[in-house]
Amino acid sequence: QVQLVESGGGLVQPGGSLRLSCAASGIFGSINNMGWYRQAPGKQRELVARITSGGSTNYADSVKGRFTISRDNAKKTVYLQMNSLKPEDTAVYSCNMVGWTFQGPFDYWGQGTQVTVSS
């Protein structure tokens, strides 16, 4: 059974930092892309950051220079370091992993973790 377990969310003041983690279990294959998405109340889910198996990254314009995505392939874990947080970063953050096994492609999601930026 595949599980993506996120951690690290919470309440932080504007200007503060948080580090999100997402660890996968039960995946026996090649994880190509790992990413973080977020959804704020009343808004559509949006891509925050993505990292490929080769280490290439892309970020939403709104988080460039503040957020950093990284991955540990041996641990099948993706991280999101979030600095200089703003109230508009408040959302549920979900991780996503896309890849291949001998059975075919897969696309898995975590359950989401709440990030609230407020004074």
Phi, psi and chi 1 to 4 in degrees:
 res  aa     phi    psi   chi1   chi2   chi3   chi4
   1 GLN       -  128.7 -178.0  178.9   -5.8      -
   2 VAL   -84.9  134.8  174.3      -      -      -
   3 GLN  -136.1  137.8  -80.1 -169.6  -49.3      -
   4 LEU  -116.0  115.5  -87.9   59.4      -      -
   5 VAL  -111.8  118.3  179.5      -      -      -
   6 GLU   -97.0  152.5  -64.6  138.3  -20.9      -
   7 SER  -152.8  163.6   59.4      -      -      -
   8 GLY   106.3   -6.2      -      -      -      -
   9 GLY   -72.9  173.4      -      -      -      -
  10 GLY   156.9 -164.5      -      -      -      -
  11 LEU  -101.8  131.4  172.8   64.7      -      -
  12 VAL  -143.0  150.7   63.5      -      -      -
  13 GLN   -79.1  154.7  -68.2 -173.0  -20.2      -
  14 PRO   -54.1  136.9  -28.3   37.0      -      -
  15 GLY    90.3   -9.4      -      -      -      -
  16 GLY   -82.6 -175.5      -      -      -      -
  17 SER  -131.8  151.9  -62.1      -      -      -
  18 LEU  -143.2  153.2  -75.9  174.4      -      -
  19 ARG  -125.2  118.3 -172.4 -171.9 -167.9 -143.1
  20 LEU   -93.8  145.5  -55.9 -177.1      -      -
  21 SER  -128.9  148.8  -60.6      -      -      -
  22 CYS  -141.0  113.7  172.8      -      -      -
  23 ALA  -109.9  132.0      -      -      -      -
  24 ALA   -99.7  142.8      -      -      -      -
  25 SER  -133.9  151.1   61.0      -      -      -
  26 GLY    82.4    7.1      -      -      -      -
  27 ILE   -99.6  119.8  -66.1  179.4      -      -
  28 PHE  -119.3   81.9  -59.2   97.6      -      -
  29 GLY  -179.6 -163.0      -      -      -      -
  30 SER   -98.4  121.3  175.7      -      -      -
  31 ILE   -92.7  112.3  -56.3  174.7      -      -
  32 ASN   -80.3  -73.3  -64.9  -20.4      -      -
  33 ASN  -102.4  138.6  -67.1  -16.0      -      -
  34 MET  -121.4  138.0  -63.7 -177.1  177.9      -
  35 GLY  -148.7  164.5      -      -      -      -
  36 TRP  -121.0  134.2  -72.9   95.5      -      -
  37 TYR  -123.8  161.6  -69.3   73.9      -      -
  38 ARG  -142.9  153.5   67.1 -175.0 -179.5 -172.9
  39 GLN  -139.0  119.1 -173.6  167.4   20.9      -
  40 ALA   -93.1  157.3      -      -      -      -
  41 PRO   -55.5  129.7  -26.0   35.3      -      -
  42 GLY    77.4    5.4      -      -      -      -
  43 LYS  -122.5  161.4  -65.3 -172.6  176.6 -179.3
  44 GLN   -77.2  154.2  -71.7 -170.4  -28.4      -
  45 ARG   -65.7  139.7 -175.6  170.4   62.6 -169.4
  46 GLU  -132.2  150.9   63.6  172.7  -10.5      -
  47 LEU   -72.4  130.6  172.9   67.9      -      -
  48 VAL   -95.8  -51.4  177.1      -      -      -
  49 ALA  -160.3  151.7      -      -      -      -
  50 ARG  -141.6  146.6 -177.8 -170.7  -67.1  126.1
  51 ILE  -135.0  134.4 -176.1  167.3      -      -
  52 THR   -87.8  173.7   69.4      -      -      -
  53 SER   -64.4  -24.8   56.7      -      -      -
  54 GLY   -87.2   -3.6      -      -      -      -
  55 GLY    96.4    0.3      -      -      -      -
  56 SER   -71.3  141.5  -62.5      -      -      -
  57 THR  -126.6  153.9   58.4      -      -      -
  58 ASN  -143.5  148.4   63.9  -71.6      -      -
  59 TYR  -130.5  152.6  -64.1   90.4      -      -
  60 ALA   -64.2  144.7      -      -      -      -
  61 ASP   -56.5  -34.3  -72.4  -16.9      -      -
  62 SER   -69.0  -15.6   58.9      -      -      -
  63 VAL  -117.5   -3.2  -52.6      -      -      -
  64 LYS   -57.9  134.5  -76.7 -179.8 -178.9  176.3
  65 GLY    85.1  -10.8      -      -      -      -
  66 ARG  -115.8  -34.9  -60.0 -171.7  -62.9  122.1
  67 PHE  -109.1  147.4  -69.3   10.8      -      -
  68 THR  -134.7  125.8  -57.8      -      -      -
  69 ILE  -100.3  142.4 -170.6  170.4      -      -
  70 SER  -148.0  167.4   60.3      -      -      -
  71 ARG  -144.2  152.6   60.4 -170.6  -76.4  171.4
  72 ASP  -121.8  103.2 -175.7  -33.3      -      -
  73 ASN   -65.6  -36.9  -68.4  -35.3      -      -
  74 ALA   -63.6  -35.0      -      -      -      -
  75 LYS   -93.2   -4.1  -65.1 -178.2  178.3  179.6
  76 LYS    52.1   50.1  -62.9 -178.4  179.7  178.1
  77 THR  -130.9  141.4  -61.1      -      -      -
  78 VAL  -120.8  143.7   60.8      -      -      -
  79 TYR  -122.1  154.9  -54.5   96.0      -      -
  80 LEU  -136.4  107.7 -174.4   67.8      -      -
  81 GLN   -88.0  120.9  177.8   66.3   43.7      -
  82 MET  -116.8  116.7  -56.1 -174.0  -66.8      -
  83 ASN  -116.3  164.1  -61.3  -31.8      -      -
  84 SER    49.0   48.5  -57.3      -      -      -
  85 LEU   -65.3  145.9  -77.5  159.6      -      -
  86 LYS  -121.0  157.6  -55.7  175.5 -179.8  179.8
  87 PRO   -55.8  -32.2  -29.7   37.2      -      -
  88 GLU   -72.6   -5.9   50.0  -95.5   42.2      -
  89 ASP   -83.0   -6.3  -65.9  -42.0      -      -
  90 THR   -62.3  124.1  -64.7      -      -      -
  91 ALA  -177.2  172.6      -      -      -      -
  92 VAL   -90.5  123.4  174.4      -      -      -
  93 TYR  -101.7  129.7  -74.2   69.5      -      -
  94 SER  -125.1  141.6  -59.0      -      -      -
  95 CYS   -95.9  156.8   64.1      -      -      -
  96 ASN  -140.5  138.5  171.4 -109.1      -      -
  97 MET  -132.4  131.3  -64.2 -169.6 -175.6      -
  98 VAL  -126.3  135.8  177.0      -      -      -
  99 GLY  -174.0 -154.5      -      -      -      -
 100 TRP  -137.4  143.2  -70.5   84.2      -      -
 101 THR  -124.4  178.9   71.3      -      -      -
 102 PHE   -63.9  -17.4   70.6   95.4      -      -
 103 GLN   -87.0  -10.4  -64.5  174.0  -47.6      -
 104 GLY   129.3 -170.1      -      -      -      -
 105 PRO   -74.2  156.5   26.7  -34.2      -      -
 106 PHE  -136.5  160.2   62.5   80.2      -      -
 107 ASP  -151.9   99.6 -175.6  -13.3      -      -
 108 TYR  -113.3  150.3  -63.3  125.6      -      -
 109 TRP  -125.9  148.0  -70.0   86.2      -      -
 110 GLY   -82.7  174.7      -      -      -      -
 111 GLN   -82.6  -14.8   80.1  -74.8   -4.3      -
 112 GLY    99.3  146.0      -      -      -      -
 113 THR  -135.6  136.8 -175.0      -      -      -
 114 GLN   -81.0  132.2  177.7   69.7   46.3      -
 115 VAL  -120.2  122.6  170.6      -      -      -
 116 THR  -123.2  124.0  -57.6      -      -      -
 117 VAL  -112.3  110.6 -175.5      -      -      -
 118 SER  -158.9  147.8  174.8      -      -      -
 119 SER   -93.6      -   54.9      -      -      -
